[in-house]
């Protein structure tokens, strides 16, 4: 289910001084095996496309949300600042998630991290070195966030 974080080719993102990931948080970041990642991807993201760059307008992450006033959020300005917290719009969108809610940071069908929401909130800046469309989803939650390399994030709602 998990493989050693030392096996992750870009593990340096978690060992930088800025942003600093504390050892107790690092211990709670789980790098999924390819087979487990593929299962999570199929169950939560897509059964047809292996990477966010391949999504079409029929895929749920690309569908326009009705009833969501604003679904685009600028993340890069906060990421570049001294502010440690996620952008307020992301926190509000995922606001009812408990600190222990299991979340998946899904880069593509073979690269997914599992951790809890509290740890992600403290370590999000490290994760966003991987900004080519990853989707953050909460287990058994409808809310999701996709981070784009242009510095924007899309607030999403899953179908199921």
C-alpha positions as CSV (number, residue, x, y, z in Angstrom):
1,X,0.0,0.0,0.0
2,X,2.8,2.4,0.9
3,X,6.3,2.7,-0.4
4,X,9.2,4.5,1.4
5,X,9.2,8.3,0.7
6,X,12.9,7.9,0.0
7,X,11.8,6.1,-3.2
8,X,10.0,9.2,-4.5
9,X,12.3,10.8,-7.2
10,X,11.4,14.4,-6.1
11,X,11.7,13.7,-2.3
12,X,13.8,16.9,-2.0
13,X,10.5,18.9,-1.9
14,X,9.9,17.5,1.6
15,X,13.5,18.2,2.8
16,X,13.9,21.8,1.9
17,X,14.4,24.5,4.5
18,X,11.8,26.7,2.9
19,X,9.1,25.5,3.1
20,X,10.1,23.4,6.0
21,X,8.3,20.1,6.6
22,X,8.6,19.1,10.2
23,X,9.7,15.5,10.9
24,X,6.4,14.6,12.7
25,X,4.5,15.8,9.6
26,X,6.9,14.0,7.2
27,X,6.2,10.8,9.1
28,X,2.5,11.1,8.2
29,X,3.0,11.7,4.5
30,X,2.5,8.3,2.7
31,X,3.7,7.7,-0.8
32,X,1.3,5.1,-2.3
33,X,2.5,2.1,-4.3
34,X,1.7,2.3,-8.0
35,X,-1.0,-0.3,-7.7
36,X,-2.7,1.5,-4.7
37,X,-2.4,4.8,-6.5
38,X,-4.0,3.4,-9.6
39,X,-6.9,2.2,-7.5
40,X,-7.4,5.5,-5.8
41,X,-7.2,7.3,-9.2
42,X,-9.8,5.0,-10.7
43,X,-12.1,5.3,-7.7
44,X,-11.8,9.1,-7.2
45,X,-10.5,10.8,-10.3
46,X,-10.9,9.0,-13.6
47,X,-11.3,5.5,-15.0
48,X,-10.4,6.8,-18.5
49,X,-7.5,9.3,-18.2
50,X,-4.2,8.7,-16.5
51,X,-3.1,12.3,-16.0
52,X,-4.9,15.7,-15.5
53,X,-3.5,17.0,-18.7
54,X,-5.6,14.4,-20.6
55,X,-9.0,15.3,-19.0
56,X,-11.8,16.3,-21.4
57,X,-14.8,18.4,-20.7
58,X,-16.7,15.2,-19.8
59,X,-14.4,14.6,-16.8
60,X,-15.8,15.9,-13.5
61,X,-12.8,18.1,-12.7
62,X,-13.5,20.1,-15.9
63,X,-17.2,20.6,-15.4
64,X,-18.5,24.0,-14.4
65,X,-20.0,24.1,-11.0
66,X,-23.4,25.6,-10.5
67,X,-24.0,27.3,-7.2
68,X,-20.4,28.0,-6.5
69,X,-19.9,31.7,-6.7
70,X,-16.2,31.6,-7.4
71,X,-14.4,28.5,-8.3
72,X,-11.0,29.9,-9.3
73,X,-8.5,30.8,-6.6
74,X,-5.0,32.4,-6.9
75,X,-2.7,30.1,-4.9
76,X,0.8,31.2,-6.1
77,X,0.8,34.6,-4.5
78,X,0.1,33.1,-1.0
79,X,2.7,30.3,-1.8
80,X,5.3,33.0,-2.5
81,X,4.5,35.0,0.6
82,X,5.4,34.5,4.2
83,X,1.8,33.4,4.9
84,X,1.8,29.8,6.0
85,X,-1.9,29.0,5.5
86,X,-3.6,27.8,2.4
87,X,-5.6,30.5,0.6
88,X,-8.7,31.4,2.5
89,X,-11.0,30.3,-0.3
90,X,-9.5,26.8,-0.3
91,X,-9.9,26.6,3.5
92,X,-13.5,27.7,3.2
93,X,-14.3,25.3,0.4
94,X,-12.9,22.4,2.5
95,X,-13.9,24.0,5.8
96,X,-15.9,21.2,7.3
97,X,-13.1,18.6,6.8
98,X,-11.8,17.5,10.2
99,X,-8.1,17.6,10.9
100,X,-8.0,13.8,10.7
101,X,-9.8,13.6,7.4
102,X,-7.8,11.4,5.1
103,X,-6.8,13.2,1.9
104,X,-5.2,12.2,-1.3
105,X,-2.9,14.5,-3.3
106,X,-3.3,13.0,-6.7
107,X,-0.7,14.0,-9.3
108,X,-1.5,11.2,-11.8
109,X,-2.6,7.6,-11.8
110,X,0.7,6.3,-10.4
111,X,1.7,9.2,-8.1
112,X,-0.5,9.8,-5.1
113,X,0.2,10.8,-1.5
114,X,-2.1,10.0,1.4
115,X,-2.1,12.1,4.5
116,X,-4.5,13.8,6.8
117,X,-6.0,17.2,6.2
118,X,-4.2,18.8,9.2
119,X,-0.8,17.7,7.8
120,X,-1.7,18.9,4.3
121,X,-2.7,22.3,5.6
122,X,0.8,22.6,7.3
123,X,2.8,21.2,4.4
124,X,0.9,22.4,1.3
125,X,3.7,24.6,0.1
126,X,6.0,21.6,-0.3
127,X,3.4,19.7,-2.3
128,X,2.9,22.5,-4.7
129,X,6.3,22.0,-6.2
130,X,4.2,19.4,-8.0
131,X,1.8,21.8,-9.6
132,X,1.0,20.3,-13.0
133,X,-2.7,19.8,-12.3
134,X,-2.8,17.7,-9.1
135,X,-6.1,17.2,-7.4
136,X,-6.6,17.2,-3.6
137,X,-9.5,15.1,-2.6
138,X,-10.9,14.1,0.8
139,X,-11.9,10.5,1.4
140,X,-15.7,10.3,1.4
141,X,-15.9,14.1,0.7
142,X,-17.4,15.8,-2.3
143,X,-15.1,18.9,-2.2
144,X,-11.8,18.8,-4.1
145,X,-9.2,21.3,-5.3
146,X,-7.1,21.2,-8.5
147,X,-3.9,23.1,-8.5
148,X,-2.6,24.4,-11.8
149,X,0.9,25.5,-12.9
150,X,-0.4,28.9,-13.8
151,X,-0.8,29.8,-10.1
152,X,-4.5,29.2,-10.0
153,X,-6.6,26.5,-8.3
154,X,-10.0,25.3,-9.2
155,X,-12.5,24.5,-6.4
156,X,-14.3,21.4,-7.4
157,X,-17.2,19.2,-6.3
158,X,-17.0,15.5,-7.1
159,X,-20.1,13.7,-8.5
160,X,-20.1,10.9,-6.0
